[in-house]
Amino acid sequence: MMDRGQRMQHYADIVQRMSGALRAASLYSTAHPSVGEHVRALLEAVQRLHRIEASVLVGFIGGEVIADDTPLLAVTAYRTELIRYMQALGINRVLFDRGVTLDELTEFVRAVSQPSPAALRAAQGEQGHEADVDFIRLAHVRAGRIPVDTSEGNWGSSAVTMKQVYSGSVEAARMVWESTRAEGRPDAPAAHEAVAHLAEAVETSRATMIGLTGMKAHDEYTFTHMVNVSILTMAQARTLGIEGQALRAVGLAAMLHDIGKVRTPLDVLNKPGALTPEERAIIRRHPVDGASILRASPDLPRLAAVVAFEHHLRADGTGYPAGVERTPINVGTELCAIADAYDAMRSTRVYQPATPAARIMEIMVNNTGWQFDRHLVRRFIHLMGVYPPATLVRLTDGSVGIVVDASGNGPGVVKVILAPDGARLDVPVLKRLDRGEEPEPGTRPLAIDAPLDPALFDLDPADYL
C-alpha cells in the first residue's frame, strides 16, 4: 500500500517530467530524440501512479501546482512559468487516464508546447468563463479549464517540503543544462529562481538540505551534482557570514561550475575506464568552455564565469587550465572546489564506487595546503561532521538512527528509528550524542558505533529529515 508521502512524490515526478517534456518540445520538434526521451520518462512516471490510481489529475490553480488537493513545488525553476503558460492556454487541469499511450502523450506535448492559432484564440476568448472547456481531448488525456473551488481550506495550502525543493531544483538543473546545450547559454531566469529557493532552504534548514545532497540516483549524477555543489557551497558560505544576494551569487556560480561539459563528448565524459592523454586533454577544456559560455550570458553574475574557470586551479600552481596561476584564488571558487571534490568522491559513478564519508574527510585533510585551503577544509569538516546528516548509523547501545545534525556547533543529534532489539519505533526519538563529556555514573556514553547501508533496511533516510 502506497502512503500519501509516496503518492505525492509520484505526482511531483509527473509534474517534473511534464515540465521537462514541454520545455524540450519548445526547443525542438516532437520528432527530436530529446523530446522522445522526455515523453517516455513522462509515460513511465504516469504509469507508476496508474498502478494504484485509475486517473492522475494535476491542476494549475491560483498560483499553485496542485495534486490530490496538495500544492507541489515540483519544478522549482519553472513553477511560475509553467503555471502562467498553462493558464494562458486556458488549462487549469490535466488528466491522464489509465491506458494512456506514448502516442497520446506525444500529441499532448506537441499541442501544448506548439499551440495552434485556433487554440490560442479559443483560450483568449474563454478567459473568465466558468464553463468546462477542453484544450485537448484524447482517449486517455484531457487538458483544459474546469471550474474549481479555490476557497480557504480547499487547494489553499502553500506548504512545501525541503525534499520537494531539492527534487524540483534537480529538474531545474536539467533544464538549465539542456538549454545551454541547445542554445549555447543557460536559461538565466530558471537558474536564478532555482538557486533562490535553495538559498532560502539552506538558510532555514541547513542540516536537512545537506542531508538531501546524499540522496541521489546514479543516472541523475550530472544534475544532482549541480544542485549538491550549490547547496554545499552555500552552506559553507553561510559559516563565513555570506548572505543575501552575495549568497545567491555564490550558489549560482557553484551550480554552473561544470557547465562547460556540455561541449565535452559523452563518450569521453562517461567513459568507464581510464582516460587516454588525448581524452584527458579534451575533458580539461571544460573550465575554459564554461567561462566562455557564462561570460556571454549577461544575466548571470561575473562570479559564475570566474568560478567555472578557476575551480580546477590549485594554490600551488598545479591543476588546470595548465599554466594558469592566480593568487589568491577567489574564495567562492575555493568553497565550490571543496564541495565539488566531496560530492564527486561520495558518488557512485560508472567508473568509480562511492567513497565513505570518513575516508573523504581524511583525503581532504591530507590535501590541504596544496589542493585546498586548510582553514576552509577545517570549517567544512566542522560543518559536515564525520557522519553527515542523513547517514544511517548504529549507536553504541545497539539502536539504529538517522543523523539529523552533525555540525560542530553542539552535540550531534540522531533520530533513532530502531530499538536495540531491532523493533521499529512507532515514533522516532531524538538523541544527543556524547562529544567527550564525562557520562553519568553507571551509564555508557552514547555515540556512533558504525555507519549502515540504508538499502539493507529498506528505507530512505531523507524521509526522516
Secondary structure by P-SEA (a helix, b strand, c coil): cccaaaaaaaaaaaaaaaaaaaaaaaacccccaaaaaaaaaaaaaaaaaaccccbbbbbbcccccccccccccccccaaaaaaaaaaaacccbbbbcccccaaaaaaaaaaaacccaaaaaaaaaaccccccccccccccccbbbbbbbccccccccccccaaaaaaaaaaaaaaaaaaaaaccccaaaaaaaaaaaaaaaaaccaaaaaaacccccccaaaaaaaaaaaaaaaaaaaaacccaaaaaaaaaaaaaccccccccccccccccccccaaaaaaaaaaaaaaaaaaaacccccaaaaaaaacccccccccccccccccccccaaaaaaaaaaaaaaaaccccccccccaaaaaaaaaaaccccccaaaaaaaaaacccccccbbbbccccbbbbbcccccccccccccccccccccccbbbbbbbbccccccccccccccccccccccccccccccc
